[in-house]
């Protein structure tokens, strides 16, 4: 019984390879509950590894809840807990192609595998030297920040610095209106938890941020998609949906939109804010990709001045996903309530990471890093768009910045089956149905321009297109 295919030349330790692969097979029900795994001796012999490596891997899988051991009998696949919402039926997660499919495949792939469907830049593009420099600076400092909880709102000097950065894009907010979070996802979650009750209608982009869709559904929200066009949300469709569903919130990604790469126009932004005023709607503006834009661009928070807009930003996409530093800016009374919720659900955020971001921003390294990223992304987008168009594929819009390219593969291609076939070859693609609020059928696919340099990506796409036309 061969459970895994190990690569002795990979930089990933053999123990990690075993744990990752077996864990994934348990999650995807390839290894069923109660199945007895090979003995330590047999696994080691079958896969050409030491018994010590297998012992380490099995022990970790037991600790993670994937396996349990029976004395004198061996190791067995443990029952996996099903996610529940309090007082509601279990959330149904279709393992074949649900909102977790892309995350699991992308995050569990070895670093050397092509991931054109990933939502982040390759590690080699990030400012590792700047992070190491910040770590060295912090290592020479002493203080309670190394061992204690931070301030409820987050590291004050960073919030004060963000106040000035927000002012540069025309968003007025003092430090008391800014709350530091564990990335943008944490900020979105705090807002959703505070405002949403089971059964509440919430507007989202269609297509849009698929992780947010799953998170909102887990809170019992009724999500309603607002069609996204070349210049932002469709105002006419949005008004009709407001009248029909009476939503409380609208979550939108306004600049270098995920997945289309388009940005909201000023005219559409004004119309969206008029609708928010008319129907007493709160807008949550996710601007996580805004720093990738090379010029001045319209933001809802700039036009609204944080009256009906909660503005969210993060450094996870531009500096490091590992540091998990994000923030939100809003009216002071809302900020105070969200700080209380932050304390109740997770205490404070890690001040060490916040101090590192502060060092990068104040040292001038961040600006240089962003300028470099913008240049590299411009070259990569042009190259990838050219290759896709050469294959006869339709690009939604050529983005002004960022990493995402939204591509129509045509009705003859089943993008879900194509993504599954690619995954079997170690290539992670992002089929368009994942970006629809209820995973409605789609002929579109999102490509990350920074992660398409492996020839295997376009060889696979070309083969799939040829097969579909034959």
Steps between C-alpha positions, in 0.01 A plus 500: 500500500685810377353807669731776380750585231807638674758726338838458666635800303231739623595769755191392697600243767376144443303510827315811382427339163344196671294709743373737228405225255337263749313789664369615161387147412311477829338841446392403149371162622746306285602332826175416677430504874609175667749400229812337643823654374810293423719422798799723561737231372295435184452870420875558539582203273238588234609864475874465555520716812620443853270367772580812702354718219179296498473510881531880491239529225250266667544675835427837340195363318370366831558836668317674214201268538540322166599164653457320828708212628383175653754334722624177344288554188635802310386832363151570365333793324314700767146637451511857366280757675234663282473882515184632664333835543346543844130418493508420129549199277859409412659703224509281192848497348520321167858378496522475122501873426387720791638832623771315695618301199726769360639595842586142591664429166697823492617493863591130499688507170880477520660838430651380173162410342326746262211685667345738242177489701654627825390835640842616617844578361773234495726510804797588281328829407468616860742718696668230704809716551287782639326263739833362620626857548196585711548184705860597573395848611231360729738236641721779634210660686368405841158551650175336596389481138711184474295318764177690571169568331488817295251786506137409421502711183849393398849656504436874532794631291385283208143627533631858502706425189197348330310820582748688277494234228121514487513880482714466187206330323250745644359284780475691831555280806685555825670219691185440706309414183757242387502143631787261423399145410646165403482578130202613292310175561496572874374853436223372273407239760477755781268720294284206396474362854404837642231597246356174366239275658374169353260569215634849421547579131846619396613627160828374352683534169410248230759377418684576820706388797401136546644462852275781618199320352572191710563705814173691461304180444652354816342790692160419354496797260302493177752617241379675186733565208522841334622461139849644455566684174807657340455814712379345826170377647193541278304783673165418334524133598619598847196722561262227388668252734483748791128546446445124485723379784541800740870430572695648792848493345678499165847337493697612195859494371519831315860531371666232282200283573541133581454313266448731199785749550268793419454809721195706590451824305422829672154518343405153622651569844280810537192301398578219747537752783171666402329162529663443840366833623155448352450152642704527824765252385848454650784434253808296588779591256776242473805678355756226552646534147494881483876546551562308178324771298758731336296823509225686680175306499148552633420352839159496662650599836656810344170621356300399809748618767419192713137599548346178366820322402721272709840491330724192520866460405778249559870432449455125448504523119780755476740410784430166664200274554686353798502828695118532474474877542191679373278785611160662471395866518149621577292730720635521854196342667510203263877466555447484876241225465725304264793528744275353770408213269866451409584465871218253562581278203880504498641753748762721335697466179872416497700817562823347369355470151351850522837644605664325203255659258565835668874456444447419132273800447713756685830382353391566143537134410130445437477771234800362313363147529158603363656687208698189414191278525298728275770483232528122517123458492467727197744284305338175619145617415602600149670164442213293637231700319693452176524124549131468589390707199729293277294198609186681382368572849299808600642724774239691701717811536873564493553618861683823583685324779498199729529132424159377385386433144140383443472276195206347314581147385178463302191287539671191358725473808378377838728707723425286806610180325798685355611617847462148639708356215765768557511423873575136418808626314609725787369825345259713705244690292216726617172419320248782475216325680693537828468878469121494462298551822330160471753337268281552197639361171770710335718480191758736654825432683731720709872502423775642722745667262784460750456122515477405131870476415509119499463369140286215635216749562448604139583154368214365710258777396585456133447124527164547672385745230607270219321206663180704540495599133569156358 
